[in-house]
């Protein structure tokens, strides 16, 4: 199994790792209750998806 002959420099290592950062999740607005939710998923607050209720969510309060 071949091994590297010399070590990589700090610049080369950090240049390679420049794209490894985390990105924030994209959020969309629920058309029913206007809460922020992940796209293509049922709203965790009201249980609606594509204009109809798909989950029963207990109303707090």
N, C-alpha and C positions, 0 to 999 in steps of 0.2 A: 504494500500500500504506500503510495508516494506521500511524502510529508513536505510542507513548505520549507524552502531553504533559508528564507529570512522572514522576520516578523513584519507584519503590516504596520505602517506608520499610524500615528494618532489621527492625522488628517484623513487618510484613506479609510480608516475605520469609521470615523464620524461622518464622512461623506456618504458611506454606504448606509449608515443608520439614519440619515436625515429624513427618510420617508417612513420610518417606523412609528411615528407619533400616532396617538389616538385622535379620532375625530368625534365631534359631538353628534349625538343622534339627531336626525332630522325629525321635526315634529310638525304635525298639521293640526288644523282646528276642527273640532267636531261640529258638523253643521246643526246638530240638535241642541247641545248644551254649551257650545263654544269653549269647551275645555281643550287643552293641548293633549294630543294623543299621537301615538306612532301611526304612520300611514299604513293602510291595508289591514288594519286590526280593529276589532270592536272597541268602542269607547269604554274604558274601565269605570267611568263615572255614571253614565246613563245606560250603557249596554246596547247602544244603537250601532248598526253597521249598514251602510248603503240605504239609508232612509227607513229602516225597519228595526224593531227591537229583536235582538238575537240572544240576549242574556237577561236573566232576572237579577237586578241589582237592588239590594236592600237600601231604602231611602233612610239616611241618617238624619236625625233631627226632629 
